[in-house]
Amino acid sequence: MNTTYNTIFINGQAFNCYIYMSLKEVLIYLEFELNSIVVEHNNNIIHITELDKTFLKPKDKIEIITIVGGG
């Protein structure tokens, strides 16, 4: 079986994902809580409603900021 991957960069680290994966699928695979993060895709903040409409290309850059509550 010949599977094609994209190499993207998440918080500066190389990550291989299937070519047809959406940003939402990658975040779920990495076990992020979608309601507790801010995601930047190639220097643009992505609204949570756009995660499943954003598909990744080779060398895309993803930055993920986790929101932590507390006192």
CHARMM-style PDB file with segment names, atoms N, HN, CA, C and O in Angstrom:
ATOM      1  N   MET     1       0.840  -1.173   0.000  1.00  0.00      PROA
ATOM      2  CA  MET     1       0.000   0.000   0.000  1.00  0.00      PROA
ATOM      3  C   MET     1       0.887   1.238   0.000  1.00  0.00      PROA
ATOM      4  O   MET     1       1.799   1.352   0.818  1.00  0.00      PROA
ATOM      5  N   ASN     2       0.624   2.153  -0.904  1.00  0.00      PROA
ATOM      6  HN  ASN     2      -0.118   2.061  -1.569  1.00  0.00      PROA
ATOM      7  CA  ASN     2       1.406   3.369  -1.030  1.00  0.00      PROA
ATOM      8  C   ASN     2       0.600   4.543  -0.463  1.00  0.00      PROA
ATOM      9  O   ASN     2      -0.357   4.999  -1.090  1.00  0.00      PROA
ATOM     10  N   THR     3       0.983   5.027   0.709  1.00  0.00      PROA
ATOM     11  HN  THR     3       1.760   4.656   1.218  1.00  0.00      PROA
ATOM     12  CA  THR     3       0.282   6.121   1.357  1.00  0.00      PROA
ATOM     13  C   THR     3       1.133   7.377   1.236  1.00  0.00      PROA
ATOM     14  O   THR     3       2.343   7.345   1.458  1.00  0.00      PROA
ATOM     15  N   THR     4       0.487   8.478   0.884  1.00  0.00      PROA
ATOM     16  HN  THR     4      -0.496   8.504   0.704  1.00  0.00      PROA
ATOM     17  CA  THR     4       1.198   9.735   0.732  1.00  0.00      PROA
ATOM     18  C   THR     4       0.954  10.606   1.952  1.00  0.00      PROA
ATOM     19  O   THR     4      -0.173  10.710   2.437  1.00  0.00      PROA
ATOM     20  N   TYR     5       2.009  11.227   2.442  1.00  0.00      PROA
ATOM     21  HN  TYR     5       2.925  11.143   2.048  1.00  0.00      PROA
ATOM     22  CA  TYR     5       1.951  12.062   3.628  1.00  0.00      PROA
ATOM     23  C   TYR     5       2.360  13.494   3.304  1.00  0.00      PROA
ATOM     24  O   TYR     5       3.102  13.748   2.355  1.00  0.00      PROA
ATOM     25  N   ASN     6       1.860  14.416   4.111  1.00  0.00      PROA
ATOM     26  HN  ASN     6       1.257  14.209   4.881  1.00  0.00      PROA
ATOM     27  CA  ASN     6       2.349  15.790   4.146  1.00  0.00      PROA
ATOM     28  C   ASN     6       3.239  15.912   5.369  1.00  0.00      PROA
ATOM     29  O   ASN     6       2.926  15.358   6.423  1.00  0.00      PROA
ATOM     30  N   THR     7       4.329  16.620   5.240  1.00  0.00      PROA
ATOM     31  HN  THR     7       4.583  17.070   4.384  1.00  0.00      PROA
ATOM     32  CA  THR     7       5.106  16.987   6.413  1.00  0.00      PROA
ATOM     33  C   THR     7       4.749  18.421   6.731  1.00  0.00      PROA
ATOM     34  O   THR     7       4.992  19.329   5.935  1.00  0.00      PROA
ATOM     35  N   ILE     8       4.163  18.617   7.915  1.00  0.00      PROA
ATOM     36  HN  ILE     8       3.966  17.879   8.561  1.00  0.00      PROA
ATOM     37  CA  ILE     8       3.808  19.946   8.388  1.00  0.00      PROA
ATOM     38  C   ILE     8       4.630  20.216   9.643  1.00  0.00      PROA
ATOM     39  O   ILE     8       5.334  19.331  10.129  1.00  0.00      PROA
ATOM     40  N   PHE     9       4.541  21.422  10.161  1.00  0.00      PROA
ATOM     41  HN  PHE     9       3.968  22.141   9.766  1.00  0.00      PROA
ATOM     42  CA  PHE     9       5.283  21.778  11.365  1.00  0.00      PROA
ATOM     43  C   PHE     9       4.295  22.252  12.422  1.00  0.00      PROA
ATOM     44  O   PHE     9       3.550  23.208  12.205  1.00  0.00      PROA
ATOM     45  N   ILE    10       4.298  21.580  13.560  1.00  0.00      PROA
ATOM     46  HN  ILE    10       4.904  20.804  13.736  1.00  0.00      PROA
ATOM     47  CA  ILE    10       3.419  21.929  14.667  1.00  0.00      PROA
ATOM     48  C   ILE    10       4.291  22.415  15.818  1.00  0.00      PROA
ATOM     49  O   ILE    10       5.102  21.667  16.365  1.00  0.00      PROA
ATOM     50  N   ASN    11       4.108  23.680  16.171  1.00  0.00      PROA
ATOM     51  HN  ASN    11       3.450  24.288  15.727  1.00  0.00      PROA
ATOM     52  CA  ASN    11       4.938  24.322  17.201  1.00  0.00      PROA
ATOM     53  C   ASN    11       6.428  24.077  16.924  1.00  0.00      PROA
ATOM     54  O   ASN    11       7.212  23.817  17.837  1.00  0.00      PROA
ATOM     55  N   GLY    12       6.789  24.165  15.656  1.00  0.00      PROA
ATOM     56  HN  GLY    12       6.152  24.376  14.914  1.00  0.00      PROA
ATOM     57  CA  GLY    12       8.182  24.049  15.242  1.00  0.00      PROA
ATOM     58  C   GLY    12       8.694  22.640  15.018  1.00  0.00      PROA
ATOM     59  O   GLY    12       9.825  22.467  14.564  1.00  0.00      PROA
ATOM     60  N   GLN    13       7.892  21.625  15.325  1.00  0.00      PROA
ATOM     61  HN  GLN    13       6.973  21.765  15.694  1.00  0.00      PROA
ATOM     62  CA  GLN    13       8.320  20.236  15.180  1.00  0.00      PROA
ATOM     63  C   GLN    13       7.692  19.612  13.937  1.00  0.00      PROA
ATOM     64  O   GLN    13       6.500  19.783  13.683  1.00  0.00      PROA
ATOM     65  N   ALA    14       8.498  18.893  13.169  1.00  0.00      PROA
ATOM     66  HN  ALA    14       9.467  18.755  13.375  1.00  0.00      PROA
ATOM     67  CA  ALA    14       7.988  18.220  11.971  1.00  0.00      PROA
ATOM     68  C   ALA    14       7.000  17.134  12.379  1.00  0.00      PROA
ATOM     69  O   ALA    14       7.207  16.422  13.361  1.00  0.00      PROA
ATOM     70  N   PHE    15       5.919  17.020  11.603  1.00  0.00      PROA
ATOM     71  HN  PHE    15       5.750  17.598  10.804  1.00  0.00      PROA
ATOM     72  CA  PHE    15       4.868  16.033  11.863  1.00  0.00      PROA
ATOM     73  C   PHE    15       4.347  15.561  10.519  1.00  0.00      PROA
ATOM     74  O   PHE    15       4.040  16.372   9.645  1.00  0.00      PROA
ATOM     75  N   ASN    16       4.246  14.239  10.351  1.00  0.00      PROA
ATOM     76  HN  ASN    16       4.495  13.580  11.060  1.00  0.00      PROA
ATOM     77  CA  ASN    16       3.704  13.670   9.117  1.00  0.00      PROA
ATOM     78  C   ASN    16       2.239  13.330   9.321  1.00  0.00      PROA
ATOM     79  O   ASN    16       1.866  12.699  10.310  1.00  0.00      PROA
ATOM     80  N   CYS    17       1.406  13.760   8.365  1.00  0.00      PROA
ATOM     81  HN  CYS    17       1.709  14.272   7.562  1.00  0.00      PROA
ATOM     82  CA  CYS    17      -0.022  13.427   8.415  1.00  0.00      PROA
ATOM     83  C   CYS    17      -0.458  13.018   7.015  1.00  0.00      PROA
ATOM     84  O   CYS    17       0.200  13.337   6.024  1.00  0.00      PROA
ATOM     85  N   TYR    18      -1.578  12.305   6.951  1.00  0.00      PROA
ATOM     86  HN  TYR    18      -2.112  12.046   7.755  1.00  0.00      PROA
ATOM     87  CA  TYR    18      -2.115  11.927   5.651  1.00  0.00      PROA
ATOM     88  C   TYR    18      -2.479  13.180   4.853  1.00  0.00      PROA
ATOM     89  O   TYR    18      -2.864  14.195   5.433  1.00  0.00      PROA
ATOM     90  N   ILE    19      -2.360  13.111   3.547  1.00  0.00      PROA
ATOM     91  HN  ILE    19      -2.047  12.287   3.076  1.00  0.00      PROA
ATOM     92  CA  ILE    19      -2.581  14.288   2.711  1.00  0.00      PROA
ATOM     93  C   ILE    19      -4.009  14.805   2.760  1.00  0.00      PROA
ATOM     94  O   ILE    19      -4.247  15.976   2.466  1.00  0.00      PROA
ATOM     95  N   TYR    20      -4.951  13.968   3.119  1.00  0.00      PROA
ATOM     96  HN  TYR    20      -4.758  13.016   3.357  1.00  0.00      PROA
ATOM     97  CA  TYR    20      -6.357  14.369   3.102  1.00  0.00      PROA
ATOM     98  C   TYR    20      -6.882  14.795   4.473  1.00  0.00      PROA
ATOM     99  O   TYR    20      -8.083  15.021   4.614  1.00  0.00      PROA
ATOM    100  N   MET    21      -6.027  14.910   5.479  1.00  0.00      PROA
ATOM    101  HN  MET    21      -5.051  14.726   5.364  1.00  0.00      PROA
ATOM    102  CA  MET    21      -6.481  15.251   6.829  1.00  0.00      PROA
ATOM    103  C   MET    21      -6.760  16.743   6.957  1.00  0.00      PROA
ATOM    104  O   MET    21      -6.034  17.582   6.424  1.00  0.00      PROA
ATOM    105  N   SER    22      -7.833  17.045   7.679  1.00  0.00      PROA
ATOM    106  HN  SER    22      -8.422  16.363   8.112  1.00  0.00      PROA
ATOM    107  CA  SER    22      -8.129  18.438   7.998  1.00  0.00      PROA
ATOM    108  C   SER    22      -7.360  18.827   9.265  1.00  0.00      PROA
ATOM    109  O   SER    22      -6.849  17.968   9.983  1.00  0.00      PROA
ATOM    110  N   LEU    23      -7.291  20.105   9.517  1.00  0.00      PROA
ATOM    111  HN  LEU    23      -7.706  20.803   8.934  1.00  0.00      PROA
ATOM    112  CA  LEU    23      -6.638  20.593  10.722  1.00  0.00      PROA
ATOM    113  C   LEU    23      -7.347  20.035  11.966  1.00  0.00      PROA
ATOM    114  O   LEU    23      -6.692  19.669  12.941  1.00  0.00      PROA
ATOM    115  N   LYS    24      -8.654  19.972  11.931  1.00  0.00      PROA
ATOM    116  HN  LYS    24      -9.187  20.269  11.138  1.00  0.00      PROA
ATOM    117  CA  LYS    24      -9.419  19.427  13.057  1.00  0.00      PROA
ATOM    118  C   LYS    24      -9.050  17.967  13.317  1.00  0.00      PROA
ATOM    119  O   LYS    24      -8.884  17.569  14.470  1.00  0.00      PROA
ATOM    120  N   GLU    25      -8.920  17.171  12.265  1.00  0.00      PROA
ATOM    121  HN  GLU    25      -9.055  17.494  11.329  1.00  0.00      PROA
ATOM    122  CA  GLU    25      -8.563  15.759  12.422  1.00  0.00      PROA
ATOM    123  C   GLU    25      -7.176  15.603  13.041  1.00  0.00      PROA
ATOM    124  O   GLU    25      -6.966  14.722  13.875  1.00  0.00      PROA
ATOM    125  N   VAL    26      -6.236  16.446  12.641  1.00  0.00      PROA
ATOM    126  HN  VAL    26      -6.407  17.161  11.963  1.00  0.00      PROA
ATOM    127  CA  VAL    26      -4.889  16.390  13.210  1.00  0.00      PROA
ATOM    128  C   VAL    26      -4.934  16.734  14.696  1.00  0.00      PROA
ATOM    129  O   VAL    26      -4.304  16.058  15.509  1.00  0.00      PROA
ATOM    130  N   LEU    27      -5.676  17.783  15.055  1.00  0.00      PROA
ATOM    131  HN  LEU    27      -6.188  18.332  14.395  1.00  0.00      PROA
ATOM    132  CA  LEU    27      -5.760  18.197  16.452  1.00  0.00      PROA
ATOM    133  C   LEU    27      -6.424  17.123  17.317  1.00  0.00      PROA
ATOM    134  O   LEU    27      -5.997  16.884  18.446  1.00  0.00      PROA
ATOM    135  N   ILE    28      -7.447  16.489  16.801  1.00  0.00      PROA
ATOM    136  HN  ILE    28      -7.794  16.683  15.883  1.00  0.00      PROA
ATOM    137  CA  ILE    28      -8.105  15.398  17.529  1.00  0.00      PROA
ATOM    138  C   ILE    28      -7.152  14.211  17.673  1.00  0.00      PROA
ATOM    139  O   ILE    28      -7.072  13.601  18.739  1.00  0.00      PROA
ATOM    140  N   TYR    29      -6.436  13.889  16.605  1.00  0.00      PROA
ATOM    141  HN  TYR    29      -6.501  14.384  15.739  1.00  0.00      PROA
ATOM    142  CA  TYR    29      -5.459  12.802  16.654  1.00  0.00      PROA
ATOM    143  C   TYR    29      -4.414  13.065  17.740  1.00  0.00      PROA
ATOM    144  O   TYR    29      -3.991  12.145  18.441  1.00  0.00      PROA
ATOM    145  N   LEU    30      -4.003  14.329  17.874  1.00  0.00      PROA
ATOM    146  HN  LEU    30      -4.347  15.076  17.305  1.00  0.00      PROA
ATOM    147  CA  LEU    30      -3.003  14.703  18.878  1.00  0.00      PROA
ATOM    148  C   LEU    30      -3.615  14.918  20.265  1.00  0.00      PROA
ATOM    149  O   LEU    30      -2.922  15.314  21.202  1.00  0.00      PROA
ATOM    150  N   GLU    31      -4.916  14.653  20.387  1.00  0.00      PROA
ATOM    151  HN  GLU    31      -5.479  14.332  19.625  1.00  0.00      PROA
ATOM    152  CA  GLU    31      -5.654  14.693  21.648  1.00  0.00      PROA
ATOM    153  C   GLU    31      -5.717  16.079  22.284  1.00  0.00      PROA
ATOM    154  O   GLU    31      -5.643  16.205  23.506  1.00  0.00      PROA
ATOM    155  N   PHE    32      -5.855  17.120  21.460  1.00  0.00      PROA
ATOM    156  HN  PHE    32      -5.915  17.018  20.467  1.00  0.00      PROA
ATOM    157  CA  PHE    32      -6.078  18.463  21.979  1.00  0.00      PROA
ATOM    158  C   PHE    32      -7.557  18.649  22.279  1.00  0.00      PROA
ATOM    159  O   PHE    32      -8.408  18.142  21.547  1.00  0.00      PROA
ATOM    160  N   GLU    33      -7.868  19.363  23.337  1.00  0.00      PROA
ATOM    161  HN  GLU    33      -7.178  19.775  23.931  1.00  0.00      PROA
ATOM    162  CA  GLU    33      -9.238  19.755  23.666  1.00  0.00      PROA
ATOM    163  C   GLU    33      -9.539  21.002  22.836  1.00  0.00      PROA
ATOM    164  O   GLU    33      -9.008  22.077  23.118  1.00  0.00      PROA
ATOM    165  N   LEU    34     -10.378  20.867  21.826  1.00  0.00      PROA
ATOM    166  HN  LEU    34     -10.809  19.994  21.598  1.00  0.00      PROA
ATOM    167  CA  LEU    34     -10.593  21.931  20.843  1.00  0.00      PROA
ATOM    168  C   LEU    34     -11.147  23.212  21.452  1.00  0.00      PROA
ATOM    169  O   LEU    34     -10.919  24.294  20.911  1.00  0.00      PROA
ATOM    170  N   ASN    35     -11.865  23.114  22.558  1.00  0.00      PROA
ATOM    171  HN  ASN    35     -12.050  22.235  22.998  1.00  0.00      PROA
ATOM    172  CA  ASN    35     -12.423  24.310  23.180  1.00  0.00      PROA
ATOM    173  C   ASN    35     -11.435  25.029  24.082  1.00  0.00      PROA
ATOM    174  O   ASN    35     -11.764  26.067  24.657  1.00  0.00      PROA
ATOM    175  N   SER    36     -10.219  24.488  24.215  1.00  0.00      PROA
ATOM    176  HN  SER    36      -9.952  23.644  23.748  1.00  0.00      PROA
ATOM    177  CA  SER    36      -9.230  25.072  25.119  1.00  0.00      PROA
ATOM    178  C   SER    36      -7.938  25.467  24.421  1.00  0.00      PROA
ATOM    179  O   SER    36      -6.897  25.604  25.064  1.00  0.00      PROA
ATOM    180  N   ILE    37      -8.003  25.650  23.105  1.00  0.00      PROA
ATOM    181  HN  ILE    37      -8.848  25.538  22.583  1.00  0.00      PROA
ATOM    182  CA  ILE    37      -6.791  26.016  22.363  1.00  0.00      PROA
ATOM    183  C   ILE    37      -7.079  27.161  21.403  1.00  0.00      PROA
ATOM    184  O   ILE    37      -8.222  27.421  21.027  1.00  0.00      PROA
ATOM    185  N   VAL    38      -6.005  27.831  21.025  1.00  0.00      PROA
ATOM    186  HN  VAL    38      -5.076  27.620  21.330  1.00  0.00      PROA
ATOM    187  CA  VAL    38      -6.027  28.808  19.934  1.00  0.00      PROA
ATOM    188  C   VAL    38      -5.077  28.256  18.889  1.00  0.00      PROA
ATOM    189  O   VAL    38      -3.961  27.849  19.212  1.00  0.00      PROA
ATOM    190  N   VAL    39      -5.519  28.239  17.626  1.00  0.00      PROA
ATOM    191  HN  VAL    39      -6.426  28.569  17.364  1.00  0.00      PROA
ATOM    192  CA  VAL    39      -4.723  27.643  16.557  1.00  0.00      PROA
ATOM    193  C   VAL    39      -4.387  28.690  15.510  1.00  0.00      PROA
ATOM    194  O   VAL    39      -5.252  29.426  15.036  1.00  0.00      PROA
ATOM    195  N   GLU    40      -3.107  28.736  15.162  1.00  0.00      PROA
ATOM    196  HN  GLU    40      -2.404  28.137  15.547  1.00  0.00      PROA
ATOM    197  CA  GLU    40      -2.629  29.604  14.091  1.00  0.00      PROA
ATOM    198  C   GLU    40      -2.143  28.714  12.953  1.00  0.00      PROA
ATOM    199  O   GLU    40      -1.337  27.808  13.164  1.00  0.00      PROA
ATOM    200  N   HSD    41      -2.636  28.977  11.753  1.00  0.00      PROA
ATOM    201  HN  HSD    41      -3.291  29.713  11.581  1.00  0.00      PROA
ATOM    202  CA  HSD    41      -2.252  28.219  10.556  1.00  0.00      PROA
ATOM    203  C   HSD    41      -1.613  29.188   9.582  1.00  0.00      PROA
ATOM    204  O   HSD    41      -2.278  30.082   9.059  1.00  0.00      PROA
ATOM    205  N   ASN    42      -0.321  29.012   9.336  1.00  0.00      PROA
ATOM    206  HN  ASN    42       0.220  28.285   9.760  1.00  0.00      PROA
ATOM    207  CA  ASN    42       0.428  29.901   8.437  1.00  0.00      PROA
ATOM    208  C   ASN    42       0.186  31.380   8.772  1.00  0.00      PROA
ATOM    209  O   ASN    42      -0.138  32.186   7.900  1.00  0.00      PROA
ATOM    210  N   ASN    43       0.351  31.709  10.052  1.00  0.00      PROA
ATOM    211  HN  ASN    43       0.614  31.054  10.761  1.00  0.00      PROA
ATOM    212  CA  ASN    43       0.253  33.084  10.578  1.00  0.00      PROA
ATOM    213  C   ASN    43      -1.159  33.649  10.618  1.00  0.00      PROA
ATOM    214  O   ASN    43      -1.322  34.856  10.791  1.00  0.00      PROA
ATOM    215  N   ASN    44      -2.182  32.820  10.464  1.00  0.00      PROA
ATOM    216  HN  ASN    44      -2.050  31.839  10.324  1.00  0.00      PROA
ATOM    217  CA  ASN    44      -3.578  33.262  10.558  1.00  0.00      PROA
ATOM    218  C   ASN    44      -4.282  32.485  11.650  1.00  0.00      PROA
ATOM    219  O   ASN    44      -4.221  31.256  11.687  1.00  0.00      PROA
ATOM    220  N   ILE    45      -4.959  33.211  12.551  1.00  0.00      PROA
ATOM    221  HN  ILE    45      -5.009  34.209  12.520  1.00  0.00      PROA
ATOM    222  CA  ILE    45      -5.750  32.555  13.592  1.00  0.00      PROA
ATOM    223  C   ILE    45      -6.951  31.880  12.930  1.00  0.00      PROA
ATOM    224  O   ILE    45      -7.641  32.487  12.111  1.00  0.00      PROA
ATOM    225  N   ILE    46      -7.191  30.628  13.289  1.00  0.00      PROA
ATOM    226  HN  ILE    46      -6.631  30.134  13.955  1.00  0.00      PROA
ATOM    227  CA  ILE    46      -8.289  29.857  12.710  1.00  0.00      PROA
ATOM    228  C   ILE    46      -9.407  29.726  13.749  1.00  0.00      PROA
ATOM    229  O   ILE    46      -9.181  29.237  14.856  1.00  0.00      PROA
ATOM    230  N   HSD    47     -10.603  30.164  13.385  1.00  0.00      PROA
ATOM    231  HN  HSD    47     -10.787  30.561  12.486  1.00  0.00      PROA
ATOM    232  CA  HSD    47     -11.761  30.022  14.269  1.00  0.00      PROA
ATOM    233  C   HSD    47     -12.129  28.543  14.362  1.00  0.00      PROA
ATOM    234  O   HSD    47     -11.961  27.793  13.401  1.00  0.00      PROA
ATOM    235  N   ILE    48     -12.623  28.137  15.506  1.00  0.00      PROA
ATOM    236  HN  ILE    48     -12.759  28.746  16.287  1.00  0.00      PROA
ATOM    237  CA  ILE    48     -12.952  26.727  15.739  1.00  0.00      PROA
ATOM    238  C   ILE    48     -13.903  26.168  14.678  1.00  0.00      PROA
ATOM    239  O   ILE    48     -13.835  24.981  14.358  1.00  0.00      PROA
ATOM    240  N   THR    49     -14.789  27.007  14.128  1.00  0.00      PROA
ATOM    241  HN  THR    49     -14.844  27.971  14.388  1.00  0.00      PROA
ATOM    242  CA  THR    49     -15.732  26.531  13.107  1.00  0.00      PROA
ATOM    243  C   THR    49     -15.060  26.286  11.767  1.00  0.00      PROA
ATOM    244  O   THR    49     -15.663  25.677  10.883  1.00  0.00      PROA
ATOM    245  N   GLU    50     -13.833  26.742  11.596  1.00  0.00      PROA
ATOM    246  HN  GLU    50     -13.343  27.237  12.314  1.00  0.00      PROA
ATOM    247  CA  GLU    50     -13.109  26.577  10.337  1.00  0.00      PROA
ATOM    248  C   GLU    50     -12.100  25.429  10.365  1.00  0.00      PROA
ATOM    249  O   GLU    50     -11.488  25.118   9.344  1.00  0.00      PROA
ATOM    250  N   LEU    51     -11.925  24.800  11.524  1.00  0.00      PROA
ATOM    251  HN  LEU    51     -12.423  25.053  12.354  1.00  0.00      PROA
ATOM    252  CA  LEU    51     -10.917  23.746  11.642  1.00  0.00      PROA
ATOM    253  C   LEU    51     -11.165  22.582  10.695  1.00  0.00      PROA
ATOM    254  O   LEU    51     -10.224  22.048  10.108  1.00  0.00      PROA
ATOM    255  N   ASP    52     -12.427  22.183  10.543  1.00  0.00      PROA
ATOM    256  HN  ASP    52     -13.191  22.617  11.020  1.00  0.00      PROA
ATOM    257  CA  ASP    52     -12.724  21.040   9.668  1.00  0.00      PROA
ATOM    258  C   ASP    52     -12.747  21.409   8.195  1.00  0.00      PROA
ATOM    259  O   ASP    52     -12.850  20.530   7.339  1.00  0.00      PROA
ATOM    260  N   LYS    53     -12.653  22.698   7.887  1.00  0.00      PROA
ATOM    261  HN  LYS    53     -12.570  23.412   8.583  1.00  0.00      PROA
ATOM    262  CA  LYS    53     -12.623  23.167   6.491  1.00  0.00      PROA
ATOM    263  C   LYS    53     -11.213  23.531   6.047  1.00  0.00      PROA
ATOM    264  O   LYS    53     -10.991  23.887   4.890  1.00  0.00      PROA
ATOM    265  N   THR    54     -10.264  23.441   6.973  1.00  0.00      PROA
ATOM    266  HN  THR    54     -10.445  23.153   7.914  1.00  0.00      PROA
ATOM    267  CA  THR    54      -8.879  23.795   6.689  1.00  0.00      PROA
ATOM    268  C   THR    54      -8.085  22.524   6.444  1.00  0.00      PROA
ATOM    269  O   THR    54      -7.887  21.724   7.358  1.00  0.00      PROA
ATOM    270  N   PHE    55      -7.629  22.338   5.210  1.00  0.00      PROA
ATOM    271  HN  PHE    55      -7.789  22.989   4.468  1.00  0.00      PROA
ATOM    272  CA  PHE    55      -6.846  21.162   4.856  1.00  0.00      PROA
ATOM    273  C   PHE    55      -5.387  21.550   4.718  1.00  0.00      PROA
ATOM    274  O   PHE    55      -5.062  22.653   4.278  1.00  0.00      PROA
ATOM    275  N   LEU    56      -4.521  20.640   5.093  1.00  0.00      PROA
ATOM    276  HN  LEU    56      -4.785  19.744   5.450  1.00  0.00      PROA
ATOM    277  CA  LEU    56      -3.106  20.940   5.218  1.00  0.00      PROA
ATOM    278  C   LEU    56      -2.328  20.614   3.957  1.00  0.00      PROA
ATOM    279  O   LEU    56      -2.625  19.658   3.240  1.00  0.00      PROA
ATOM    280  N   LYS    57      -1.322  21.442   3.710  1.00  0.00      PROA
ATOM    281  HN  LYS    57      -1.081  22.219   4.292  1.00  0.00      PROA
ATOM    282  CA  LYS    57      -0.419  21.261   2.582  1.00  0.00      PROA
ATOM    283  C   LYS    57       0.995  21.062   3.116  1.00  0.00      PROA
ATOM    284  O   LYS    57       1.280  21.429   4.256  1.00  0.00      PROA
ATOM    285  N   PRO    58       1.877  20.492   2.316  1.00  0.00      PROA
ATOM    286  CA  PRO    58       3.259  20.303   2.783  1.00  0.00      PROA
ATOM    287  C   PRO    58       3.873  21.629   3.245  1.00  0.00      PROA
ATOM    288  O   PRO    58       3.682  22.677   2.629  1.00  0.00      PROA
ATOM    289  N   LYS    59       4.609  21.543   4.340  1.00  0.00      PROA
ATOM    290  HN  LYS    59       4.765  20.691   4.841  1.00  0.00      PROA
ATOM    291  CA  LYS    59       5.343  22.661   4.948  1.00  0.00      PROA
ATOM    292  C   LYS    59       4.457  23.701   5.621  1.00  0.00      PROA
ATOM    293  O   LYS    59       4.950  24.764   5.999  1.00  0.00      PROA
ATOM    294  N   ASP    60       3.146  23.422   5.782  1.00  0.00      PROA
ATOM    295  HN  ASP    60       2.747  22.559   5.475  1.00  0.00      PROA
ATOM    296  CA  ASP    60       2.296  24.336   6.546  1.00  0.00      PROA
ATOM    297  C   ASP    60       2.822  24.436   7.966  1.00  0.00      PROA
ATOM    298  O   ASP    60       3.400  23.491   8.503  1.00  0.00      PROA
ATOM    299  N   LYS    61       2.609  25.612   8.567  1.00  0.00      PROA
ATOM    300  HN  LYS    61       2.140  26.380   8.131  1.00  0.00      PROA
ATOM    301  CA  LYS    61       3.062  25.851   9.936  1.00  0.00      PROA
ATOM    302  C   LYS    61       1.846  26.051  10.827  1.00  0.00      PROA
ATOM    303  O   LYS    61       1.006  26.916  10.579  1.00  0.00      PROA
ATOM    304  N   ILE    62       1.773  25.230  11.875  1.00  0.00      PROA
ATOM    305  HN  ILE    62       2.455  24.527  12.076  1.00  0.00      PROA
ATOM    306  CA  ILE    62       0.685  25.275  12.840  1.00  0.00      PROA
ATOM    307  C   ILE    62       1.277  25.639  14.195  1.00  0.00      PROA
ATOM    308  O   ILE    62       2.245  25.025  14.644  1.00  0.00      PROA
ATOM    309  N   GLU    63       0.697  26.630  14.833  1.00  0.00      PROA
ATOM    310  HN  GLU    63      -0.089  27.129  14.468  1.00  0.00      PROA
ATOM    311  CA  GLU    63       1.071  26.977  16.208  1.00  0.00      PROA
ATOM    312  C   GLU    63      -0.167  26.764  17.061  1.00  0.00      PROA
ATOM    313  O   GLU    63      -1.257  27.215  16.708  1.00  0.00      PROA
ATOM    314  N   ILE    64      -0.002  26.080  18.179  1.00  0.00      PROA
ATOM    315  HN  ILE    64       0.883  25.714  18.466  1.00  0.00      PROA
ATOM    316  CA  ILE    64      -1.119  25.773  19.059  1.00  0.00      PROA
ATOM    317  C   ILE    64      -0.806  26.344  20.438  1.00  0.00      PROA
ATOM    318  O   ILE    64       0.241  26.068  21.025  1.00  0.00      PROA
ATOM    319  N   ILE    65      -1.732  27.138  20.931  1.00  0.00      PROA
ATOM    320  HN  ILE    65      -2.582  27.362  20.455  1.00  0.00      PROA
ATOM    321  CA  ILE    65      -1.600  27.703  22.272  1.00  0.00      PROA
ATOM    322  C   ILE    65      -2.718  27.109  23.116  1.00  0.00      PROA
ATOM    323  O   ILE    65      -3.892  27.194  22.758  1.00  0.00      PROA
ATOM    324  N   THR    66      -2.342  26.506  24.239  1.00  0.00      PROA
ATOM    325  HN  THR    66      -1.387  26.436  24.530  1.00  0.00      PROA
ATOM    326  CA  THR    66      -3.308  25.901  25.140  1.00  0.00      PROA
ATOM    327  C   THR    66      -3.711  26.925  26.195  1.00  0.00      PROA
ATOM    328  O   THR    66      -2.857  27.553  26.822  1.00  0.00      PROA
ATOM    329  N   ILE    67      -5.002  27.084  26.384  1.00  0.00      PROA
ATOM    330  HN  ILE    67      -5.695  26.574  25.875  1.00  0.00      PROA
ATOM    331  CA  ILE    67      -5.532  28.001  27.379  1.00  0.00      PROA
ATOM    332  C   ILE    67      -5.667  27.246  28.696  1.00  0.00      PROA
ATOM    333  O   ILE    67      -6.299  26.191  28.755  1.00  0.00      PROA
ATOM    334  N   VAL    68      -5.072  27.793  29.747  1.00  0.00      PROA
ATOM    335  HN  VAL    68      -4.559  28.650  29.698  1.00  0.00      PROA
ATOM    336  CA  VAL    68      -5.103  27.148  31.046  1.00  0.00      PROA
ATOM    337  C   VAL    68      -5.762  28.109  32.040  1.00  0.00      PROA
ATOM    338  O   VAL    68      -5.381  29.275  32.143  1.00  0.00      PROA
ATOM    339  N   GLY    69      -6.736  27.605  32.752  1.00  0.00      PROA
ATOM    340  HN  GLY    69      -7.045  26.658  32.668  1.00  0.00      PROA
ATOM    341  CA  GLY    69      -7.388  28.424  33.775  1.00  0.00      PROA
ATOM    342  C   GLY    69      -6.805  28.144  35.133  1.00  0.00      PROA
ATOM    343  O   GLY    69      -6.123  27.139  35.334  1.00  0.00      PROA
ATOM    344  N   GLY    70      -7.065  29.005  36.035  1.00  0.00      PROA
ATOM    345  HN  GLY    70      -7.619  29.822  35.871  1.00  0.00      PROA
ATOM    346  CA  GLY    70      -6.583  28.781  37.391  1.00  0.00      PROA
ATOM    347  C   GLY    70      -6.517  30.092  38.151  1.00  0.00      PROA
ATOM    348  O   GLY    70      -6.908  31.145  37.646  1.00  0.00      PROA
ATOM    349  N   GLY    71      -6.034  30.010  39.331  1.00  0.00      PROA
ATOM    350  HN  GLY    71      -5.717  29.154  39.741  1.00  0.00      PROA
ATOM    351  CA  GLY    71      -5.987  31.223  40.151  1.00  0.00      PROA
ATOM    352  C   GLY    71      -4.741  31.332  40.949  1.00  0.00      PROA
ATOM    353  OT1 GLY    71      -4.562  32.302  41.686  1.00  0.00      PROA
TER     354      GLY     71
END
